Amino acid sequence: MKKLLAFVLCLVTCISMTSCALFGGEHDKHKFRRRWESNAGYHWHECRFSDCTERGNYEKHDYKDGKCVKCGYKEQTLKEH
Protein backbone atom coordinates (compact mmCIF):
# COMPACT_ATOMS: atom_id res chain seq x y z
CA MET A 1 0.00 0.00 0.00
CA LYS A 2 2.85 2.41 0.81
CA LYS A 3 4.41 1.76 -2.60
CA LEU A 4 1.13 2.53 -4.36
CA LEU A 5 0.68 5.75 -2.40
CA ALA A 6 4.27 6.80 -3.14
CA PHE A 7 3.76 6.03 -6.85
CA VAL A 8 0.54 8.05 -7.05
CA LEU A 9 2.12 10.98 -5.20
CA CYS A 10 5.13 10.89 -7.51
CA LEU A 11 2.87 10.73 -10.57
CA VAL A 12 0.79 13.70 -9.43
CA THR A 13 3.95 15.71 -8.72
CA CYS A 14 5.41 14.92 -12.14
CA ILE A 15 2.22 15.89 -13.97
CA SER A 16 1.92 19.16 -12.06
CA MET A 17 5.51 20.11 -12.97
CA THR A 18 5.26 19.47 -16.72
CA SER A 19 5.36 22.19 -19.34
CA CYS A 20 2.45 23.92 -21.02
CA ALA A 21 3.19 21.87 -24.13
CA LEU A 22 1.87 18.72 -22.47
CA PHE A 23 -1.54 20.35 -22.28
CA GLY A 24 -1.33 22.02 -25.69
CA GLY A 25 -1.34 25.47 -24.13
CA GLU A 26 -5.06 25.14 -23.50
CA HIS A 27 -5.01 25.49 -19.73
CA ASP A 28 -5.12 28.77 -17.84
CA LYS A 29 -2.17 28.30 -15.49
CA HIS A 30 1.12 29.62 -16.81
CA LYS A 31 4.29 30.41 -14.95
CA PHE A 32 5.96 33.56 -16.27
CA ARG A 33 9.50 34.79 -15.78
CA ARG A 34 9.99 37.98 -13.76
CA ARG A 35 12.38 39.59 -16.26
CA TRP A 36 10.80 41.81 -18.90
CA GLU A 37 11.31 41.04 -22.59
CA SER A 38 10.71 43.86 -25.05
CA ASN A 39 10.94 45.20 -28.57
CA ALA A 40 10.37 48.69 -29.97
CA GLY A 41 6.61 48.53 -29.41
CA TYR A 42 5.78 46.13 -26.58
CA HIS A 43 6.98 44.46 -23.39
CA TRP A 44 6.02 41.10 -21.85
CA HIS A 45 7.00 38.25 -19.56
CA GLU A 46 7.88 34.93 -21.23
CA CYS A 47 6.48 31.62 -20.04
CA ARG A 48 8.98 29.66 -17.95
CA PHE A 49 8.43 26.47 -19.95
CA SER A 50 10.51 26.16 -23.13
CA ASP A 51 7.69 24.70 -25.26
CA CYS A 52 5.15 27.36 -24.23
CA THR A 53 4.68 30.46 -26.37
CA GLU A 54 2.29 32.33 -24.06
CA ARG A 55 3.26 35.86 -23.00
CA GLY A 56 2.23 37.48 -19.76
CA ASN A 57 1.46 41.20 -19.38
CA TYR A 58 1.87 41.78 -23.12
CA GLU A 59 1.22 45.48 -23.70
CA LYS A 60 2.49 48.63 -25.39
CA HIS A 61 5.19 50.70 -23.74
CA ASP A 62 4.08 53.64 -21.63
CA TYR A 63 6.87 56.21 -21.98
CA LYS A 64 7.78 58.94 -19.54
CA ASP A 65 10.92 60.97 -20.18
CA GLY A 66 11.91 58.56 -22.95
CA LYS A 67 11.74 55.42 -20.81
CA CYS A 68 8.93 52.86 -20.37
CA VAL A 69 7.56 53.18 -16.84
CA LYS A 70 6.97 49.42 -16.50
CA CYS A 71 9.92 47.67 -18.16
CA GLY A 72 12.56 50.40 -18.51
CA TYR A 73 12.87 50.15 -22.31
CA LYS A 74 14.46 53.32 -23.69
CA GLU A 75 12.49 54.97 -26.46
CA GLN A 76 14.34 54.87 -29.77
CA THR A 77 14.51 58.19 -31.58
CA LEU A 78 15.76 58.85 -35.08
CA LYS A 79 18.58 61.35 -35.27
CA GLU A 80 18.39 63.89 -38.06
CA HIS A 81 21.49 64.39 -40.20
C-alpha positions in Angstrom: 0.0 0.0 0.0 2.9 2.4 0.8 4.4 1.8 -2.6 1.1 2.5 -4.4 0.7 5.7 -2.4 4.3 6.8 -3.1 3.8 6.0 -6.9 0.5 8.0 -7.1 2.1 11.0 -5.2 5.1 10.9 -7.5 2.9 10.7 -10.6 0.8 13.7 -9.4 3.9 15.7 -8.7 5.4 14.9 -12.1 2.2 15.9 -14.0 1.9 19.2 -12.1 5.5 20.1 -13.0 5.3 19.5 -16.7 5.4 22.2 -19.3 2.4 23.9 -21.0 3.2 21.9 -24.1 1.9 18.7 -22.5 -1.5 20.3 -22.3 -1.3 22.0 -25.7 -1.3 25.5 -24.1 -5.1 25.1 -23.5 -5.0 25.5 -19.7 -5.1 28.8 -17.8 -2.2 28.3 -15.5 1.1 29.6 -16.8 4.3 30.4 -15.0 6.0 33.6 -16.3 9.5 34.8 -15.8 10.0 38.0 -13.8 12.4 39.6 -16.3 10.8 41.8 -18.9 11.3 41.0 -22.6 10.7 43.9 -25.1 10.9 45.2 -28.6 10.4 48.7 -30.0 6.6 48.5 -29.4 5.8 46.1 -26.6 7.0 44.5 -23.4 6.0 41.1 -21.9 7.0 38.2 -19.6 7.9 34.9 -21.2 6.5 31.6 -20.0 9.0 29.7 -17.9 8.4 26.5 -20.0 10.5 26.2 -23.1 7.7 24.7 -25.3 5.2 27.4 -24.2 4.7 30.5 -26.4 2.3 32.3 -24.1 3.3 35.9 -23.0 2.2 37.5 -19.8 1.5 41.2 -19.4 1.9 41.8 -23.1 1.2 45.5 -23.7 2.5 48.6 -25.4 5.2 50.7 -23.7 4.1 53.6 -21.6 6.9 56.2 -22.0 7.8 58.9 -19.5 10.9 61.0 -20.2 11.9 58.6 -23.0 11.7 55.4 -20.8 8.9 52.9 -20.4 7.6 53.2 -16.8 7.0 49.4 -16.5 9.9 47.7 -18.2 12.6 50.4 -18.5 12.9 50.1 -22.3 14.5 53.3 -23.7 12.5 55.0 -26.5 14.3 54.9 -29.8 14.5 58.2 -31.6 15.8 58.9 -35.1 18.6 61.3 -35.3 18.4 63.9 -38.1 21.5 64.4 -40.2 
